Amino acid sequence: MTLHDIPLRTLAGEPTSLARHKGKLLLLVNVASNCALTPQYEGLERLQERYADRGFTVLGVPCNQFNGQEPGTAEEIGTFCSTTYNVSFPLYEKTEVNGENRHPLYAELVRLPDAQGQAGDVQWNFEKFLIGPEGEPVARFRPLCAPDDAELVAAIETRLPS
């Protein structure tokens, strides 16, 4: 079983999974609309535009677990992302990334250590997980790592499938 096999829902509530992105390098990010880090959407969209034609996509997973910074409905989140940041990458339904109701996808992802060797709970909004083309978690970047950070960009460029 890979991360591709775990059931998810789109922001519109439709059943799906990461299998629809099989063969692509994915950057999965828990996002929020009312966070000091929300401007990272700009950098995430730039990554999407820069690498989409090379087998890469960003995936946004709204989460309201950090000081209630993603309080909106699915429609409000979608509108905010498209009108404020021109987001073109896929968004999934609001998801719990920590705690007893942690989504099974995040139950797997939090096992992956970051560059300092630390695994465990998602620290805050905009934590990033790089997932390989076959559904394997390959790298973890903490929330303060900007989308244009050299280490993150290098990790993407060295793992692009095409």
NUKE-107177 format. One record per residue (C-alpha): residue number from 1; residue in three letters; x, y negated, z negated. Coordinates in steps of 0.2 Angstrom, whole numbers, always signed. Layout:
[rec NUM; 'ALA'; [X; Y; Z]],
...
***
This chain:
[rec 1; 'MET'; [+0; +0; +0]],
[rec 2; 'THR'; [+6; -18; +4]],
[rec 3; 'LEU'; [+0; -35; +0]],
[rec 4; 'HIS'; [-9; -34; +17]],
[rec 5; 'ASP'; [-21; -21; +10]],
[rec 6; 'ILE'; [-28; -32; -5]],
[rec 7; 'PRO'; [-45; -39; -1]],
[rec 8; 'LEU'; [-47; -58; -1]],
[rec 9; 'ARG'; [-60; -70; +4]],
[rec 10; 'THR'; [-58; -85; +16]],
[rec 11; 'LEU'; [-63; -102; +9]],
[rec 12; 'ALA'; [-80; -100; +17]],
[rec 13; 'GLY'; [-82; -84; +7]],
[rec 14; 'GLU'; [-80; -71; +21]],
[rec 15; 'PRO'; [-71; -55; +17]],
[rec 16; 'THR'; [-53; -53; +24]],
[rec 17; 'SER'; [-36; -48; +19]],
[rec 18; 'LEU'; [-18; -53; +23]],
[rec 19; 'ALA'; [-18; -39; +36]],
[rec 20; 'ARG'; [-25; -52; +49]],
[rec 21; 'HIS'; [-8; -60; +48]],
[rec 22; 'LYS'; [+2; -43; +49]],
[rec 23; 'GLY'; [+18; -46; +59]],
[rec 24; 'LYS'; [+20; -64; +53]],
[rec 25; 'LEU'; [+30; -72; +39]],
[rec 26; 'LEU'; [+19; -80; +26]],
[rec 27; 'LEU'; [+21; -93; +14]],
[rec 28; 'LEU'; [+7; -91; +1]],
[rec 29; 'VAL'; [+4; -107; -10]],
[rec 30; 'ASN'; [-8; -109; -24]],
[rec 31; 'VAL'; [-14; -127; -21]],
[rec 32; 'ALA'; [-24; -140; -29]],
[rec 33; 'SER'; [-32; -157; -24]],
[rec 34; 'ASN'; [-30; -167; -40]],
[rec 35; 'CYS'; [-12; -164; -44]],
[rec 36; 'ALA'; [+4; -174; -44]],
[rec 37; 'LEU'; [+11; -161; -32]],
[rec 38; 'THR'; [-4; -162; -20]],
[rec 39; 'PRO'; [+6; -172; -8]],
[rec 40; 'GLN'; [+16; -156; -4]],
[rec 41; 'TYR'; [+2; -153; +8]],
[rec 42; 'GLU'; [+11; -164; +20]],
[rec 43; 'GLY'; [+27; -154; +19]],
[rec 44; 'LEU'; [+17; -138; +20]],
[rec 45; 'GLU'; [+8; -144; +36]],
[rec 46; 'ARG'; [+25; -149; +43]],
[rec 47; 'LEU'; [+31; -131; +40]],
[rec 48; 'GLN'; [+16; -124; +48]],
[rec 49; 'GLU'; [+18; -135; +64]],
[rec 50; 'ARG'; [+37; -132; +65]],
[rec 51; 'TYR'; [+36; -113; +64]],
[rec 52; 'ALA'; [+19; -107; +69]],
[rec 53; 'ASP'; [+24; -102; +86]],
[rec 54; 'ARG'; [+38; -92; +79]],
[rec 55; 'GLY'; [+27; -80; +69]],
[rec 56; 'PHE'; [+25; -90; +53]],
[rec 57; 'THR'; [+10; -97; +43]],
[rec 58; 'VAL'; [+6; -106; +27]],
[rec 59; 'LEU'; [-8; -99; +17]],
[rec 60; 'GLY'; [-17; -110; +4]],
[rec 61; 'VAL'; [-25; -102; -11]],
[rec 62; 'PRO'; [-34; -116; -21]],
[rec 63; 'CYS'; [-33; -113; -40]],
[rec 64; 'ASN'; [-42; -123; -54]],
[rec 65; 'GLN'; [-32; -115; -69]],
[rec 66; 'PHE'; [-20; -129; -71]],
[rec 67; 'ASN'; [-29; -143; -80]],
[rec 68; 'GLY'; [-44; -142; -69]],
[rec 69; 'GLN'; [-35; -150; -55]],
[rec 70; 'GLU'; [-45; -141; -41]],
[rec 71; 'PRO'; [-63; -143; -47]],
[rec 72; 'GLY'; [-71; -145; -30]],
[rec 73; 'THR'; [-83; -133; -21]],
[rec 74; 'ALA'; [-76; -123; -6]],
[rec 75; 'GLU'; [-84; -136; +6]],
[rec 76; 'GLU'; [-76; -151; -4]],
[rec 77; 'ILE'; [-59; -142; -4]],
[rec 78; 'GLY'; [-60; -139; +15]],
[rec 79; 'THR'; [-65; -157; +18]],
[rec 80; 'PHE'; [-51; -164; +7]],
[rec 81; 'CYS'; [-38; -154; +15]],
[rec 82; 'SER'; [-43; -158; +33]],
[rec 83; 'THR'; [-47; -176; +31]],
[rec 84; 'THR'; [-33; -181; +19]],
[rec 85; 'TYR'; [-19; -170; +25]],
[rec 86; 'ASN'; [-24; -163; +42]],
[rec 87; 'VAL'; [-21; -146; +36]],
[rec 88; 'SER'; [-22; -133; +50]],
[rec 89; 'PHE'; [-16; -117; +40]],
[rec 90; 'PRO'; [-29; -105; +33]],
[rec 91; 'LEU'; [-36; -108; +16]],
[rec 92; 'TYR'; [-43; -94; +5]],
[rec 93; 'GLU'; [-56; -95; -9]],
[rec 94; 'LYS'; [-53; -103; -26]],
[rec 95; 'THR'; [-43; -89; -35]],
[rec 96; 'GLU'; [-36; -86; -53]],
[rec 97; 'VAL'; [-17; -83; -52]],
[rec 98; 'ASN'; [-14; -80; -71]],
[rec 99; 'GLY'; [-23; -72; -86]],
[rec 100; 'GLU'; [-35; -57; -87]],
[rec 101; 'ASN'; [-45; -62; -72]],
[rec 102; 'ARG'; [-29; -64; -61]],
[rec 103; 'HIS'; [-33; -59; -43]],
[rec 104; 'PRO'; [-25; -42; -38]],
[rec 105; 'LEU'; [-14; -51; -25]],
[rec 106; 'TYR'; [-6; -62; -39]],
[rec 107; 'ALA'; [-4; -47; -50]],
[rec 108; 'GLU'; [+8; -40; -37]],
[rec 109; 'LEU'; [+16; -57; -33]],
[rec 110; 'VAL'; [+21; -62; -51]],
[rec 111; 'ARG'; [+32; -47; -52]],
[rec 112; 'LEU'; [+44; -55; -40]],
[rec 113; 'PRO'; [+58; -65; -48]],
[rec 114; 'ASP'; [+63; -82; -43]],
[rec 115; 'ALA'; [+81; -87; -38]],
[rec 116; 'GLN'; [+85; -88; -57]],
[rec 117; 'GLY'; [+79; -70; -60]],
[rec 118; 'GLN'; [+63; -75; -69]],
[rec 119; 'ALA'; [+46; -66; -65]],
[rec 120; 'GLY'; [+30; -68; -73]],
[rec 121; 'ASP'; [+15; -80; -73]],
[rec 122; 'VAL'; [+13; -94; -60]],
[rec 123; 'GLN'; [+20; -109; -68]],
[rec 124; 'TRP'; [+9; -123; -60]],
[rec 125; 'ASN'; [+0; -128; -44]],
[rec 126; 'PHE'; [+11; -126; -28]],
[rec 127; 'GLU'; [+21; -111; -33]],
[rec 128; 'LYS'; [+26; -103; -17]],
[rec 129; 'PHE'; [+28; -84; -12]],
[rec 130; 'LEU'; [+36; -79; +4]],
[rec 131; 'ILE'; [+29; -63; +11]],
[rec 132; 'GLY'; [+37; -53; +25]],
[rec 133; 'PRO'; [+29; -47; +41]],
[rec 134; 'GLU'; [+25; -30; +34]],
[rec 135; 'GLY'; [+17; -37; +18]],
[rec 136; 'GLU'; [+32; -36; +7]],
[rec 137; 'PRO'; [+35; -50; -6]],
[rec 138; 'VAL'; [+53; -57; -2]],
[rec 139; 'ALA'; [+55; -74; -11]],
[rec 140; 'ARG'; [+48; -85; -24]],
[rec 141; 'PHE'; [+49; -104; -26]],
[rec 142; 'ARG'; [+43; -113; -41]],
[rec 143; 'PRO'; [+31; -128; -40]],
[rec 144; 'LEU'; [+44; -142; -39]],
[rec 145; 'CYS'; [+53; -134; -24]],
[rec 146; 'ALA'; [+47; -146; -10]],
[rec 147; 'PRO'; [+42; -138; +6]],
[rec 148; 'ASP'; [+57; -146; +15]],
[rec 149; 'ASP'; [+69; -140; +2]],
[rec 150; 'ALA'; [+84; -133; +11]],
[rec 151; 'GLU'; [+84; -116; +1]],
[rec 152; 'LEU'; [+65; -113; +6]],
[rec 153; 'VAL'; [+68; -118; +24]],
[rec 154; 'ALA'; [+83; -107; +25]],
[rec 155; 'ALA'; [+73; -92; +18]],
[rec 156; 'ILE'; [+60; -95; +31]],
[rec 157; 'GLU'; [+72; -97; +46]],
[rec 158; 'THR'; [+82; -81; +41]],
[rec 159; 'ARG'; [+66; -71; +40]],
[rec 160; 'LEU'; [+56; -77; +55]],
[rec 161; 'PRO'; [+50; -62; +65]],
[rec 162; 'SER'; [+52; -70; +82]],
***
